[in-house]
Amino acid sequence: MTDNLFHPYALNNTIELNNRILMAPLTRCMADDDLVPTQAMADYYGRRSEAGLIISEAVIIRPDGQGYPNTPGLFSPEQINGWLKVTDAVHENGGKIFAQLWHTGRVAHPHFFGGGEVLAPSAVGVEGTVPRMRELVYQTPKAASHQDIARLVKDYAQAAANAIDAGFDGVEIHGANGYLIDQFLHHDSNRRSDEYGGTPENMIRFALEVVDAITGRIGSDRTALRISPGAYFNMAGDSRDRNVFDLLLAELEQRDLAFLHIGIFDDSMEFDYLGGRASSYVRGNYRNTLVGVGSYSADSASAAIGEDKFDLIAIGRPFIANPDYVAKVRAGEELTPYSEDMLASLV
């Protein structure tokens, strides 16, 4: 019943996937204190190399992008060398891996980078405390200046180049789930009145500048993007957001990216201003390669791909519980259920 998941899929003339099952990015907070990937991380990813493509856990592009403890970076030589061990392990087992590039924006915390300002589109904070470190209360961010924005664009492009130096097959820009790029795309977090806010054309400017800088550095064939048109995580929805994403999708469709990836925890969620599910909205407005995600089983993903709802499926927590997820699904074997105690170690 899931045969279509095991068909090869060409992202483009550069990259062909062995199957349509992607390992979704899964933050594990297991890098060392210098944010360098460890041997345990290399072993962890290597065991999951049968996925058609692994998307790494989110990787911070520079120190002030950090919002969680021990999340790996991709801005120092030591971090690049640490990732080389990971990518070597994946490639030795016949797999492919993209780095997910991350700046957390207004949910960063100065505790992690020795003090200083938190950057965001506008000086609008989020309530609450940092996960895993509840003693850290979120700060009111500084609205990024034009100089800040120009520096961020350059740092995203440099992180992409670093990813290629670290042996990654490409990058996925994290433009979803309430983090920095997503903050520019939603009215809740973007209250600007300059050329980066106020209108759809202005609100998509930063995202496109990052995309264009990265594709100019490493090629569109090695560049993907994750987006969350439906606000749901550290973000309030606004009916005006629909116009922003309508325009963004039209622009992205012209850029020939490796793929576009929905950012959603559960794709059964519906958004009134999108007319239903986020994946259905994107599929209706974007004709190129689309990755679905959000609590799909192999069976439901296979059915959705068969119905042309998306082209590839990203699987998250089941990959934590089942390093051999692809082999088990292919053989029709029972999966080990996921449980939160599995987050305590890399298996």
Salt bridges, closest charged atoms under 4 A:
GLU50 OE2 - ARG330 NH1 2.55
ASP64 OD1 - ARG62 NE 2.68
ASP64 OD1 - HIS103 NE2 3.04
GLU117 OE1 - LYS142 NZ 3.81
ASP148 OD2 - LYS142 NZ 2.79
ASP155 OD2 - ARG62 NH1 2.74
ASP155 OD1 - ARG151 NH2 3.31
ASP169 OD2 - HIS91 NE2 2.84
GLU172 OE1 - HIS261 ND1 2.78
ASP182 OD1 - HIS186 NE2 2.90
ASP188 OD2 - ARG106 NH2 3.29
ASP188 OD1 - ARG191 NH2 3.83
ASP194 OD2 - HIS146 NE2 2.98
ASP194 OD2 - ARG192 NH2 2.78
GLU195 OE1 - HIS146 NE2 3.60
ASP212 OD1 - ARG255 NE 2.77
ASP238 OD2 - ARG240 NH2 2.88
ASP241 OD2 - HIS186 ND1 2.78
ASP246 OD1 - ARG242 NE 2.99
GLU251 OE1 - ARG255 NH1 2.98
GLU253 OE1 - ARG287 NH2 3.03
GLU307 OE1 - LYS309 NZ 3.21
ASP308 OD1 - ARG283 NH2 2.68
ASP311 OD2 - ARG283 NH1 2.99
ASP324 OD1 - LYS328 NZ 3.84
